[in-house]
Amino acid sequence: MQITDAAGKLEGVFTDGDLRRNLNEKGGDVLEMKIGELMCKTPRVVSPSMKAVEAMAAMEKPTPVTFMPVVEDGKLEGLITLHTLVSAGL
């Protein structure tokens, strides 16, 4: 499934956490559902102009996440992962 629309705007993300939460709430029926029905349609995002340390801090609150979409002017530019930041020495 596309994570962006035709204009490059982020439509949502789907993570293992989304799968776990949906399984807990809805049971095995989740396995027959489409990703678009299960994904987070309003994920937290970071800007490409943010410093790496700011992105890492944004990943920690309000609840920890291991990646965040990088969005500028509503368009998906990429993904930043906790692994990448840690590997870079933060």
N, CA, C and O atoms as a printed pandas DataFrame, in Angstrom:
     atom_number atom_name residue_name chain_id  residue_number  x_coord  y_coord  z_coord
0              1         N          MET        A               1    0.836   -1.182    0.000
1              2        CA          MET        A               1    0.000    0.000    0.000
2              3         C          MET        A               1    0.879    1.243    0.000
3              4         O          MET        A               1    1.918    1.285    0.659
4              5         N          GLN        A               2    0.455    2.231   -0.733
5              6        CA          GLN        A               2    1.173    3.496   -0.725
6              7         C          GLN        A               2    1.053    4.148    0.643
7              8         O          GLN        A               2    0.022    4.060    1.308
8              9         N          ILE        A               3    2.134    4.805    1.044
9             10        CA          ILE        A               3    2.046    5.578    2.285
10            11         C          ILE        A               3    1.882    7.060    1.979
11            12         O          ILE        A               3    1.719    7.880    2.882
12            13         N          THR        A               4    1.928    7.392    0.681
13            14        CA          THR        A               4    1.693    8.769    0.260
14            15         C          THR        A               4    0.590    8.779   -0.793
15            16         O          THR        A               4    0.325    7.770   -1.446
16            17         N          ASP        A               5   -0.041    9.931   -0.942
17            18        CA          ASP        A               5   -1.013   10.072   -2.017
18            19         C          ASP        A               5   -0.279   10.481   -3.288
19            20         O          ASP        A               5    0.951   10.537   -3.294
20            21         N          ALA        A               6   -0.996   10.762   -4.346
21            22        CA          ALA        A               6   -0.394   11.097   -5.637
22            23         C          ALA        A               6    0.469   12.354   -5.568
23            24         O          ALA        A               6    1.393   12.515   -6.365
24            25         N          ALA        A               7    0.173   13.248   -4.621
25            26        CA          ALA        A               7    0.939   14.485   -4.469
26            27         C          ALA        A               7    2.134   14.327   -3.530
27            28         O          ALA        A               7    2.863   15.290   -3.292
28            29         N          GLY        A               8    2.343   13.119   -2.993
29            30        CA          GLY        A               8    3.463   12.889   -2.081
30            31         C          GLY        A               8    3.151   13.177   -0.633
31            32         O          GLY        A               8    4.046   13.128    0.211
32            33         N          LYS        A               9    1.878   13.482   -0.317
33            34        CA          LYS        A               9    1.482   13.753    1.067
34            35         C          LYS        A               9    1.381   12.442    1.842
35            36         O          LYS        A               9    0.805   11.468    1.359
36            37         N          LEU        A              10    1.941   12.429    3.039
37            38        CA          LEU        A              10    1.922   11.251    3.890
38            39         C          LEU        A              10    0.486   10.899    4.274
39            40         O          LEU        A              10   -0.255   11.746    4.771
40            41         N          GLU        A              11    0.097    9.637    4.038
41            42        CA          GLU        A              11   -1.242    9.174    4.389
42            43         C          GLU        A              11   -1.269    8.454    5.721
43            44         O          GLU        A              11   -2.313    8.410    6.372
44            45         N          GLY        A              12   -0.139    7.884    6.146
45            46        CA          GLY        A              12   -0.095    7.186    7.418
46            47         C          GLY        A              12    1.080    6.245    7.475
47            48         O          GLY        A              12    1.836    6.109    6.513
48            49         N          VAL        A              13    1.227    5.589    8.626
49            50        CA          VAL        A              13    2.277    4.583    8.818
50            51         C          VAL        A              13    1.653    3.373    9.509
51            52         O          VAL        A              13    0.644    3.483   10.205
52            53         N          PHE        A              14    2.279    2.221    9.298
53            54        CA          PHE        A              14    1.833    0.986    9.939
54            55         C          PHE        A              14    3.047    0.323   10.555
55            56         O          PHE        A              14    4.023    0.035    9.862
56            57         N          THR        A              15    2.989    0.079   11.856
57            58        CA          THR        A              15    4.121   -0.497   12.579
58            59         C          THR        A              15    3.707   -1.775   13.296
59            60         O          THR        A              15    2.526   -2.116   13.361
60            61         N          ASP        A              16    4.690   -2.466   13.824
61            62        CA          ASP        A              16    4.392   -3.651   14.618
62            63         C          ASP        A              16    3.548   -3.275   15.836
63            64         O          ASP        A              16    2.725   -4.069   16.289
64            65         N          GLY        A              17    3.748   -2.080   16.360
65            66        CA          GLY        A              17    2.933   -1.608   17.488
66            67         C          GLY        A              17    1.474   -1.455   17.092
67            68         O          GLY        A              17    0.581   -1.792   17.870
68            69         N          ASP        A              18    1.223   -0.948   15.885
69            70        CA          ASP        A              18   -0.153   -0.839   15.396
70            71         C          ASP        A              18   -0.787   -2.221   15.298
71            72         O          ASP        A              18   -1.944   -2.409   15.673
72            73         N          LEU        A              19   -0.028   -3.182   14.795
73            74        CA          LEU        A              19   -0.539   -4.543   14.687
74            75         C          LEU        A              19   -0.864   -5.112   16.067
75            76         O          LEU        A              19   -1.935   -5.686   16.264
76            77         N          ARG        A              20    0.056   -4.956   17.025
77            78        CA          ARG        A              20   -0.184   -5.467   18.386
78            79         C          ARG        A              20   -1.418   -4.833   19.023
79            80         O          ARG        A              20   -2.260   -5.527   19.593
80            81         N          ARG        A              21   -1.516   -3.503   18.920
81            82        CA          ARG        A              21   -2.662   -2.806   19.522
82            83         C          ARG        A              21   -3.976   -3.281   18.900
83            84         O          ARG        A              21   -4.952   -3.534   19.608
84            85         N          ASN        A              22   -3.990   -3.400   17.577
85            86        CA          ASN        A              22   -5.210   -3.835   16.900
86            87         C          ASN        A              22   -5.552   -5.283   17.224
87            88         O          ASN        A              22   -6.726   -5.620   17.378
88            89         N          LEU        A              23   -4.549   -6.139   17.330
89            90        CA          LEU        A              23   -4.799   -7.523   17.722
90            91         C          LEU        A              23   -5.395   -7.596   19.117
91            92         O          LEU        A              23   -6.323   -8.368   19.361
92            93         N          ASN        A              24   -4.862   -6.790   20.037
93            94        CA          ASN        A              24   -5.381   -6.760   21.410
94            95         C          ASN        A              24   -6.822   -6.264   21.460
95            96         O          ASN        A              24   -7.636   -6.777   22.228
96            97         N          GLU        A              25   -7.135   -5.256   20.632
97            98        CA          GLU        A              25   -8.473   -4.662   20.649
98            99         C          GLU        A              25   -9.498   -5.483   19.872
99           100         O          GLU        A              25  -10.641   -5.626   20.305
100          101         N          LYS        A              26   -9.084   -6.027   18.715
101          102        CA          LYS        A              26  -10.048   -6.627   17.789
102          103         C          LYS        A              26   -9.877   -8.121   17.590
103          104         O          LYS        A              26  -10.719   -8.768   16.967
104          105         N          GLY        A              27   -8.790   -8.672   18.117
105          106        CA          GLY        A              27   -8.563  -10.099   17.961
106          107         C          GLY        A              27   -8.087  -10.472   16.565
107          108         O          GLY        A              27   -7.625   -9.624   15.802
108          109         N          GLY        A              28   -8.207  -11.757   16.246
109          110        CA          GLY        A              28   -7.690  -12.304   15.002
110          111         C          GLY        A              28   -8.328  -11.761   13.741
111          112         O          GLY        A              28   -7.770  -11.921   12.656
112          113         N          ASP        A              29   -9.495  -11.114   13.856
113          114        CA          ASP        A              29  -10.133  -10.529   12.673
114          115         C          ASP        A              29   -9.235   -9.495   12.003
115          116         O          ASP        A              29   -9.388   -9.208   10.816
116          117         N          VAL        A              30   -8.305   -8.943   12.759
117          118        CA          VAL        A              30   -7.371   -7.944   12.237
118          119         C          VAL        A              30   -6.584   -8.501   11.047
119          120         O          VAL        A              30   -6.233   -7.764   10.126
120          121         N          LEU        A              31   -6.317   -9.784   11.077
121          122        CA          LEU        A              31   -5.510  -10.394   10.026
122          123         C          LEU        A              31   -6.195  -10.374    8.670
123          124         O          LEU        A              31   -5.541  -10.574    7.647
124          125         N          GLU        A              32   -7.500  -10.136    8.644
125          126        CA          GLU        A              32   -8.244  -10.058    7.392
126          127         C          GLU        A              32   -8.487   -8.613    6.961
127          128         O          GLU        A              32   -9.056   -8.372    5.896
128          129         N          MET        A              33   -8.065   -7.657    7.775
129          130        CA          MET        A              33   -8.298   -6.241    7.480
130          131         C          MET        A              33   -7.188   -5.687    6.600
131          132         O          MET        A              33   -6.096   -6.250    6.526
132          133         N          LYS        A              34   -7.482   -4.576    5.935
133          134        CA          LYS        A              34   -6.498   -3.897    5.097
134          135         C          LYS        A              34   -5.644   -2.977    5.962
135          136         O          LYS        A              34   -6.095   -2.444    6.975
136          137         N          ILE        A              35   -4.391   -2.808    5.529
137          138        CA          ILE        A              35   -3.452   -1.945    6.263
138          139         C          ILE        A              35   -4.034   -0.546    6.450
139          140         O          ILE        A              35   -3.880    0.057    7.512
140          141         N          GLY        A              36   -4.696   -0.036    5.429
141          142        CA          GLY        A              36   -5.282    1.299    5.510
142          143         C          GLY        A              36   -6.290    1.461    6.629
143          144         O          GLY        A              36   -6.526    2.571    7.105
144          145         N          GLU        A              37   -6.884    0.354    7.050
145          146        CA          GLU        A              37   -7.842    0.380    8.156
146          147         C          GLU        A              37   -7.147    0.332    9.511
147          148         O          GLU        A              37   -7.733    0.710   10.525
148          149         N          LEU        A              38   -5.915   -0.125    9.531
149          150        CA          LEU        A              38   -5.197   -0.353   10.788
150          151         C          LEU        A              38   -4.109    0.683   11.067
151          152         O          LEU        A              38   -3.715    0.876   12.217
152          153         N          MET        A              39   -3.630    1.340   10.031
153          154        CA          MET        A              39   -2.478    2.228   10.186
154          155         C          MET        A              39   -2.841    3.482   10.973
155          156         O          MET        A              39   -4.006    3.861   11.097
156          157         N          CYS        A              40   -1.797    4.102   11.493
157          158        CA          CYS        A              40   -1.939    5.397   12.165
158          159         C          CYS        A              40   -1.978    6.464   11.072
159          160         O          CYS        A              40   -1.012    6.634   10.328
160          161         N          LYS        A              41   -3.090    7.176   10.981
161          162        CA          LYS        A              41   -3.257    8.169    9.916
162          163         C          LYS        A              41   -2.735    9.546   10.298
163          164         O          LYS        A              41   -2.702   10.460    9.474
164          165         N          THR        A              42   -2.325    9.688   11.561
165          166        CA          THR        A              42   -1.779   10.973   12.023
166          167         C          THR        A              42   -0.481   10.728   12.802
167          168         O          THR        A              42   -0.409   11.021   13.996
168          169         N          PRO        A              43    0.536   10.194   12.132
169          170        CA          PRO        A              43    1.777    9.905   12.854
170          171         C          PRO        A              43    2.531   11.179   13.221
171          172         O          PRO        A              43    2.377   12.219   12.581
172          173         N          ARG        A              44    3.342   11.073   14.258
173          174        CA          ARG        A              44    4.260   12.161   14.589
174          175         C          ARG        A              44    5.305   12.225   13.483
175          176         O          ARG        A              44    5.719   11.196   12.949
176          177         N          VAL        A              45    5.722   13.422   13.149
177          178        CA          VAL        A              45    6.711   13.598   12.091
178          179         C          VAL        A              45    7.788   14.572   12.545
179          180         O          VAL        A              45    7.616   15.317   13.510
180          181         N          VAL        A              46    8.908   14.545   11.819
181          182        CA          VAL        A              46    9.972   15.525   12.033
182          183         C          VAL        A              46   10.214   16.258   10.727
183          184         O          VAL        A              46    9.813   15.809    9.653
184          185         N          SER        A              47   10.876   17.387   10.846
185          186        CA          SER        A              47   11.203   18.217    9.694
186          187         C          SER        A              47   12.643   17.968    9.270
187          188         O          SER        A              47   13.484   17.680   10.121
188          189         N          PRO        A              48   12.954   18.070    7.977
189          190        CA          PRO        A              48   14.335   17.879    7.543
190          191         C          PRO        A              48   15.285   18.942    8.101
191          192         O          PRO        A              48   16.501   18.753    8.092
192          193         N          SER        A              49   14.738   20.047    8.581
193          194        CA          SER        A              49   15.592   21.101    9.132
194          195         C          SER        A              49   15.912   20.893   10.613
195          196         O          SER        A              49   16.710   21.639   11.181
196          197         N          MET        A              50   15.297   19.888   11.242
197          198        CA          MET        A              50   15.577   19.605   12.653
198          199         C          MET        A              50   16.973   19.037   12.815
199          200         O          MET        A              50   17.482   18.345   11.933
200          201         N          LYS        A              51   17.582   19.332   13.942
201          202        CA          LYS        A              51   18.858   18.709   14.281
202          203         C          LYS        A              51   18.593   17.263   14.697
203          204         O          LYS        A              51   17.512   16.935   15.185
204          205         N          ALA        A              52   19.584   16.413   14.501
205          206        CA          ALA        A              52   19.452   14.998   14.828
206          207         C          ALA        A              52   19.065   14.804   16.292
207          208         O          ALA        A              52   18.229   13.956   16.604
208          209         N          VAL        A              53   19.661   15.576   17.184
209          210        CA          VAL        A              53   19.352   15.442   18.610
210          211         C          VAL        A              53   17.895   15.825   18.890
211          212         O          VAL        A              53   17.270   15.249   19.780
212          213         N          GLU        A              54   17.350   16.785   18.144
213          214        CA          GLU        A              54   15.949   17.166   18.292
214          215         C          GLU        A              54   15.027   16.039   17.808
215          216         O          GLU        A              54   13.995   15.764   18.420
216          217         N          ALA        A              55   15.413   15.396   16.705
217          218        CA          ALA        A              55   14.629   14.275   16.193
218          219         C          ALA        A              55   14.618   13.138   17.205
219          220         O          ALA        A              55   13.585   12.509   17.434
220          221         N          MET        A              56   15.778   12.879   17.810
221          222        CA          MET        A              56   15.854   11.814   18.810
222          223         C          MET        A              56   14.960   12.145   20.006
223          224         O          MET        A              56   14.267   11.269   20.523
224          225         N          ALA        A              57   14.972   13.381   20.439
225          226        CA          ALA        A              57   14.112   13.791   21.557
226          227         C          ALA        A              57   12.639   13.643   21.185
227          228         O          ALA        A              57   11.824   13.245   22.017
228          229         N          ALA        A              58   12.295   13.963   19.933
229          230        CA          ALA        A              58   10.908   13.842   19.478
230          231         C          ALA        A              58   10.457   12.387   19.459
231          232         O          ALA        A              58    9.268   12.102   19.603
232          233         N          MET        A              59   11.397   11.472   19.282
233          234        CA          MET        A              59   11.061   10.047   19.267
234          235         C          MET        A              59   10.755    9.518   20.665
235          236         O          MET        A              59   10.160    8.450   20.804
236          237         N          GLU        A              60   11.151   10.249   21.695
237          238        CA          GLU        A              60   11.007    9.767   23.067
238          239         C          GLU        A              60    9.681   10.131   23.713
239          240         O          GLU        A              60    9.249    9.448   24.642
240          241         N          LYS        A              61    9.016   11.198   23.245
241          242        CA          LYS        A              61    7.817   11.682   23.921
242          243         C          LYS        A              61    6.709   11.924   22.912
243          244         O          LYS        A              61    7.006   12.345   21.794
244          245         N          PRO        A              62    5.454   11.681   23.243
245          246        CA          PRO        A              62    4.954   11.269   24.542
246          247         C          PRO        A              62    5.195    9.787   24.832
247          248         O          PRO        A              62    5.309    9.402   25.996
248          249         N          THR        A              63    5.273    8.965   23.812
249          250        CA          THR        A              63    5.645    7.557   23.986
250          251         C          THR        A              63    6.769    7.256   23.012
251          252         O          THR        A              63    6.794    7.824   21.920
252          253         N          PRO        A              64    7.693    6.389   23.367
253          254        CA          PRO        A              64    8.835    6.116   22.497
254          255         C          PRO        A              64    8.429    5.449   21.181
255          256         O          PRO        A              64    7.563    4.574   21.151
256          257         N          VAL        A              65    9.070    5.882   20.100
257          258        CA          VAL        A              65    8.920    5.247   18.786
258          259         C          VAL        A              65   10.317    5.010   18.225
259          260         O          VAL        A              65   11.277    5.656   18.645
260          261         N          THR        A              66   10.428    4.094   17.285
261          262        CA          THR        A              66   11.751    3.768   16.741
262          263         C          THR        A              66   12.007    4.392   15.381
263          264         O          THR        A              66   13.122    4.305   14.865
264          265         N          PHE        A              67   10.999    5.018   14.792
265          266        CA          PHE        A              67   11.214    5.750   13.547
266          267         C          PHE        A              67   10.178    6.861   13.433
267          268         O          PHE        A              67    9.128    6.817   14.074
268          269         N          MET        A              68   10.487    7.849   12.614
269          270        CA          MET        A              68    9.528    8.919   12.339
270          271         C          MET        A              68    9.674    9.342   10.887
271          272         O          MET        A              68   10.788    9.417   10.368
272          273         N          PRO        A              69    8.551    9.619   10.226
273          274        CA          PRO        A              69    8.611   10.156    8.874
274          275         C          PRO        A              69    9.204   11.567    8.903
275          276         O          PRO        A              69    8.966   12.338    9.833
276          277         N          VAL        A              70    9.973   11.882    7.874
277          278        CA          VAL        A              70   10.509   13.226    7.697
278          279         C          VAL        A              70    9.623   13.904    6.653
279          280         O          VAL        A              70    9.544   13.461    5.507
280          281         N          VAL        A              71    8.957   14.987    7.068
281          282        CA          VAL        A              71    7.969   15.640    6.220
282          283         C          VAL        A              71    8.284   17.122    6.098
283          284         O          VAL        A              71    8.607   17.791    7.080
284          285         N          GLU        A              72    8.182   17.621    4.862
285          286        CA          GLU        A              72    8.356   19.054    4.619
286          287         C          GLU        A              72    7.246   19.510    3.694
287          288         O          GLU        A              72    7.001   18.904    2.652
288          289         N          ASP        A              73    6.575   20.586    4.084
289          290        CA          ASP        A              73    5.441   21.107    3.313
290          291         C          ASP        A              73    4.408   20.028    3.034
291          292         O          ASP        A              73    3.825   19.985    1.951
292          293         N          GLY        A              74    4.182   19.157    4.012
293          294        CA          GLY        A              74    3.198   18.105    3.894
294          295         C          GLY        A              74    3.631   16.897    3.094
295          296         O          GLY        A              74    2.896   15.912    3.019
296          297         N          LYS        A              75    4.809   16.949    2.491
297          298        CA          LYS        A              75    5.276   15.848    1.644
298          299         C          LYS        A              75    6.319   15.000    2.349
299          300         O          LYS        A              75    7.196   15.511    3.046
300          301         N          LEU        A              76    6.206   13.697    2.155
301          302        CA          LEU        A              76    7.157   12.760    2.739
302          303         C          LEU        A              76    8.502   12.888    2.038
303          304         O          LEU        A              76    8.596   12.770    0.816
304          305         N          GLU        A              77    9.547   13.134    2.837
305          306        CA          GLU        A              77   10.902   13.262    2.306
306          307         C          GLU        A              77   11.749   12.037    2.630
307          308         O          GLU        A              77   12.737   11.767    1.947
308          309         N          GLY        A              78   11.363   11.285    3.681
309          310        CA          GLY        A              78   12.124   10.116    4.078
310          311         C          GLY        A              78   11.714    9.650    5.459
311          312         O          GLY        A              78   10.685   10.060    5.996
312          313         N          LEU        A              79   12.544    8.780    6.026
313          314        CA          LEU        A              79   12.324    8.261    7.379
314          315         C          LEU        A              79   13.614    8.399    8.164
315          316         O          LEU        A              79   14.705    8.237    7.616
316          317         N          ILE        A              80   13.489    8.697    9.441
317          318        CA          ILE        A              80   14.641    8.689   10.333
318          319         C          ILE        A              80   14.374    7.606   11.373
319          320         O          ILE        A              80   13.274    7.502   11.917
320          321         N          THR        A              81   15.392    6.810   11.635
321          322        CA          THR        A              81   15.215    5.725   12.604
322          323         C          THR        A              81   16.103    5.941   13.818
323          324         O          THR        A              81   17.149    6.586   13.742
324          325         N          LEU        A              82   15.667    5.394   14.921
325          326        CA          LEU        A              82   16.457    5.450   16.138
326          327         C          LEU        A              82   17.799    4.758   15.911
327          328         O          LEU        A              82   18.830    5.237   16.385
328          329         N          HIS        A              83   17.794    3.647   15.199
329          330        CA          HIS        A              83   19.019    2.916   14.909
330          331         C          HIS        A              83   20.024    3.803   14.160
331          332         O          HIS        A              83   21.214    3.795   14.474
332          333         N          THR        A              84   19.552    4.553   13.188
333          334        CA          THR        A              84   20.422    5.456   12.434
334          335         C          THR        A              84   21.030    6.521   13.345
335          336         O          THR        A              84   22.219    6.822   13.244
336          337         N          LEU        A              85   20.225    7.084   14.223
337          338        CA          LEU        A              85   20.715    8.129   15.123
338          339         C          LEU        A              85   21.736    7.567   16.112
339          340         O          LEU        A              85   22.763    8.191   16.377
340          341         N          VAL        A              86   21.445    6.387   16.653
341          342        CA          VAL        A              86   22.379    5.777   17.596
342          343         C          VAL        A              86   23.671    5.404   16.882
343          344         O          VAL        A              86   24.761    5.595   17.421
344          345         N          SER        A              87   23.549    4.877   15.678
345          346        CA          SER        A              87   24.746    4.507   14.899
346          347         C          SER        A              87   25.601    5.729   14.561
347          348         O          SER        A              87   26.816    5.616   14.396
348          349         N          ALA        A              88   24.963    6.892   14.461
349          350        CA          ALA        A              88   25.696    8.124   14.172
350          351         C          ALA        A              88   26.392    8.689   15.420
351          352         O          ALA        A              88   27.139    9.663   15.328
352          353         N          GLY        A              89   26.144    8.076   16.580
353          354        CA          GLY        A              89   26.832    8.495   17.784
354          355         C          GLY        A              89   26.034    9.328   18.740
355          356         O          GLY        A              89   26.598    9.862   19.696
356          357         N          LEU        A              90   24.734    9.467   18.525
357          358        CA          LEU        A              90   23.927   10.249   19.466
358          359         C          LEU        A              90   23.577    9.438   20.683
359          360         O          LEU        A              90   22.900    9.936   21.583
